[in-house]
Amino acid sequence: MSIFTSGVLYIVGELCVPPKDILFVWLTYFFFPILALPFLHPVQKVIQSDAVKMQIFGFILTTLASGMGYYYRNNNWHFNHVVFLAATQSVASGVLHAFSRILLMDCAPSGKEGVFAAWFSWIRMFGAFGGFVIGSSGVGNINRAFGAAFAAAVVGIVVLIFSNVSSYGGAVAAGHVRKRRETGSPVPVKGSDDRSMELLKRDIHRKRREKRDAKESREKKRERDPEPANLRQPAPPVLASHPQKRSRRV
């Protein structure tokens, strides 16, 4: 929000961009993530990244946009530069928004996802309000807004890396998955479903084989150690049925 607000005020008040170009910049900022985020899914599968790594990627894009804006703050920006910064920051905002919700749902306890989502929305609202205040307070000077955005992105990267934040660990703590050794990525890769089905079939066959072996061992033990005669239960007596004699009529 800080970059968006300060950037719009800067290109309107200082660069005197025509209204048609401002509309194009806004369309780029709001609609470019719709096209860019689906193309990031194959990249996510290749690098096998989870929600935390994708958030780090979003913060890196934010540092790129804010750092370039801060470094070239005294130069005369052309329209293609403005569109590039708008597209970069829009992808960063989309990645941060989408994967922060995914991370929240992974780490929220079962049955309390709505409560955590509500609190998360309030926190995002206060963050957007603070970014709007910082971006609109220095009209004509983007140093403060871009510097604050760069510092916030760096702090977010440091927190995600060094605070041991993990979507898998959060899912285990919330009780969504059973604890096991974390290997690879939670992103499904090619052949992972077939591998899971193969492991499941092997487990079923192993259990059946164990039951069959246990039954055979019990039968062999029974044949090897027969029950003593004094412990055998006597068979119930069988009553012979005698046919009833028919009474002759005299």
C-alpha positions in Angstrom: 0.0 0.0 0.0 2.9 2.4 0.7 4.4 1.8 -2.7 1.1 2.0 -4.5 -0.1 5.2 -2.8 3.2 7.1 -3.0 3.8 5.9 -6.6 0.3 7.1 -7.8 0.8 10.5 -6.1 4.3 10.8 -7.6 3.3 10.0 -11.1 0.3 12.3 -10.9 1.8 15.3 -9.1 5.5 15.2 -10.2 5.6 13.4 -13.6 2.3 14.8 -14.8 1.3 11.5 -16.5 -1.8 11.8 -18.7 -5.1 10.3 -17.4 -5.0 7.6 -20.1 -1.6 6.4 -19.0 -2.7 6.5 -15.3 -5.6 4.2 -16.2 -3.3 1.8 -18.0 -1.0 1.7 -14.9 -3.9 0.9 -12.6 -5.1 -1.8 -15.0 -1.6 -3.3 -15.0 -1.4 -3.2 -11.2 -4.8 -4.8 -10.6 -5.1 -7.3 -13.5 -1.5 -8.4 -14.1 -1.4 -10.8 -11.1 -4.4 -12.6 -12.6 -2.2 -13.6 -15.5 1.1 -13.9 -13.6 0.1 -16.1 -10.7 -1.0 -19.1 -12.8 2.3 -19.0 -14.6 4.1 -19.1 -11.3 2.6 -22.6 -10.5 4.9 -24.5 -12.8 7.9 -22.6 -11.4 6.7 -23.5 -7.9 6.6 -27.2 -8.8 10.1 -27.0 -10.3 11.7 -25.4 -7.3 9.5 -27.4 -4.9 8.6 -24.4 -2.7 6.0 -24.2 0.0 4.0 -21.2 1.2 6.9 -19.8 3.2 9.3 -19.9 0.3 6.8 -18.2 -2.0 6.3 -15.5 0.6 10.0 -14.9 0.7 9.8 -14.7 -3.1 7.1 -12.0 -2.8 9.2 -10.0 -0.4 12.1 -10.2 -2.8 10.0 -8.7 -5.5 8.9 -6.0 -3.1 12.5 -5.2 -2.3 13.2 -5.1 -6.1 10.4 -2.6 -6.8 11.0 -0.4 -3.8 14.8 -0.5 -4.2 14.7 0.5 -7.8 12.2 3.3 -7.0 14.4 4.6 -4.2 17.6 4.3 -6.2 16.2 6.2 -9.3 14.1 8.6 -7.3 16.0 11.7 -8.7 15.8 10.5 -12.3 13.1 11.3 -14.8 10.9 8.2 -15.0 9.5 7.1 -18.4 6.2 5.5 -18.9 7.7 2.0 -19.4 9.6 2.3 -16.1 6.4 3.1 -14.3 4.6 0.1 -15.9 7.5 -2.2 -15.0 7.4 -1.1 -11.4 3.6 -1.4 -11.2 3.8 -5.0 -12.7 6.5 -6.1 -10.3 4.8 -4.7 -7.2 1.4 -6.2 -8.3 2.9 -9.7 -8.6 4.6 -9.2 -5.2 1.3 -8.2 -3.6 -0.6 -11.1 -5.2 2.0 -13.6 -4.1 2.1 -12.3 -0.6 -1.7 -12.2 -0.3 -2.3 -15.6 -1.8 0.4 -17.6 0.1 -0.2 -15.8 3.4 -3.7 -17.1 3.3 -2.4 -20.6 2.5 0.1 -20.5 5.3 -2.6 -19.3 7.7 -5.0 -22.1 6.8 -2.2 -24.7 7.1 -1.3 -23.5 10.6 -4.8 -22.7 12.0 -6.3 -25.3 14.3 -9.1 -27.5 12.9 -12.4 -25.8 13.3 -10.9 -22.3 14.1 -9.9 -21.3 10.6 -12.6 -18.6 10.5 -11.4 -16.9 13.7 -7.8 -16.9 12.5 -8.9 -15.6 9.1 -10.8 -12.8 10.7 -7.9 -11.7 12.9 -5.6 -11.9 9.9 -7.9 -9.6 7.9 -7.9 -7.1 10.7 -4.1 -7.2 10.9 -3.8 -6.7 7.1 -6.3 -3.8 7.3 -4.1 -2.1 9.9 -1.0 -2.7 7.8 -2.7 -1.3 4.8 -3.8 1.8 6.8 -0.2 2.3 8.0 1.2 2.0 4.5 -1.4 4.5 3.2 -0.4 7.0 5.9 3.3 6.6 5.1 2.7 6.8 1.4 0.5 9.8 1.5 2.3 11.8 4.2 5.3 12.8 2.0 3.6 14.2 -1.1 6.3 14.9 -3.8 8.9 12.9 -2.0 8.9 9.1 -2.4 12.1 8.5 -0.3 10.1 7.8 2.9 7.5 5.5 1.3 9.9 3.4 -0.7 12.5 3.3 2.1 9.8 2.1 4.6 8.6 -0.6 2.1 12.1 -1.8 1.5 12.8 -2.0 5.2 9.5 -3.9 5.9 10.3 -6.4 3.1 13.8 -7.0 4.5 12.4 -7.5 8.0 9.8 -10.0 6.6 12.5 -12.0 4.8 14.6 -12.2 8.0 11.7 -13.2 10.1 10.6 -16.0 7.7 14.1 -17.4 7.4 15.5 -17.1 10.9 12.3 -17.6 13.0 11.9 -21.3 11.9 8.5 -20.7 10.3 7.3 -23.8 8.4 4.0 -24.6 6.8 4.6 -28.3 7.5 5.5 -27.7 11.2 2.4 -25.5 11.5 0.2 -28.2 10.0 1.6 -30.9 12.3 1.1 -28.6 15.4 -2.5 -27.8 14.3 -3.2 -31.5 13.9 -3.9 -31.5 10.1 -1.3 -34.1 9.3 0.5 -36.9 11.2 4.0 -36.2 12.2 6.5 -37.9 9.8 9.8 -37.0 8.3 9.6 -33.9 6.2 11.0 -34.8 2.7 10.6 -32.7 -0.4 7.9 -30.2 -0.8 4.1 -30.3 -0.1 3.6 -29.3 -3.7 2.5 -32.4 -5.6 5.1 -33.4 -8.2 4.6 -35.7 -11.2 4.2 -39.3 -10.1 3.6 -38.6 -6.4 0.0 -39.9 -6.5 1.1 -43.2 -8.2 3.9 -43.6 -5.6 1.4 -43.0 -2.8 -0.9 -45.7 -4.2 1.9 -48.1 -4.6 3.0 -47.6 -1.0 -0.5 -48.1 0.2 -0.9 -51.3 -1.7 2.4 -52.6 -0.3 1.2 -51.8 3.2 -2.1 -53.7 2.7 -0.2 -56.7 1.3 2.2 -56.7 4.2 -0.6 -56.7 6.8 -2.4 -59.5 5.0 0.8 -61.5 4.9 1.5 -60.9 8.6 -2.0 -62.1 9.5 -1.6 -65.2 7.3 1.8 -66.0 8.9 0.4 -65.6 12.4 -2.5 -68.0 11.6 -0.2 -70.6 10.1 2.1 -70.4 13.2 -0.8 -70.9 15.5 -1.9 -74.0 13.6 1.6 -75.4 13.5 1.9 -74.8 17.3 -1.4 -76.6 17.9 -0.2 -79.6 15.8 3.1 -79.7 17.5 1.8 -79.4 21.1 -1.5 -81.2 21.2 -3.9 -80.6 24.1 -3.5 -83.2 26.9 -6.3 -85.8 27.3 -7.3 -84.7 30.8 -7.8 -81.1 29.6 -10.0 -82.0 26.7 -13.7 -81.3 27.2 -15.9 -84.4 26.9 -18.1 -84.5 24.0 -21.8 -84.0 24.7 -23.8 -87.2 24.8 -25.7 -88.0 21.7 -29.2 -89.2 22.5 -30.4 -91.9 20.1 -33.8 -91.2 18.7 -36.1 -94.2 18.8 -38.9 -94.3 16.3 -42.3 -94.2 17.9 -44.4 -97.3 17.5 -47.6 -96.9 15.7 -50.6 -98.1 17.6 -52.7 -100.6 15.8 -56.4 -100.1 15.6 -58.3 -103.1 16.7 
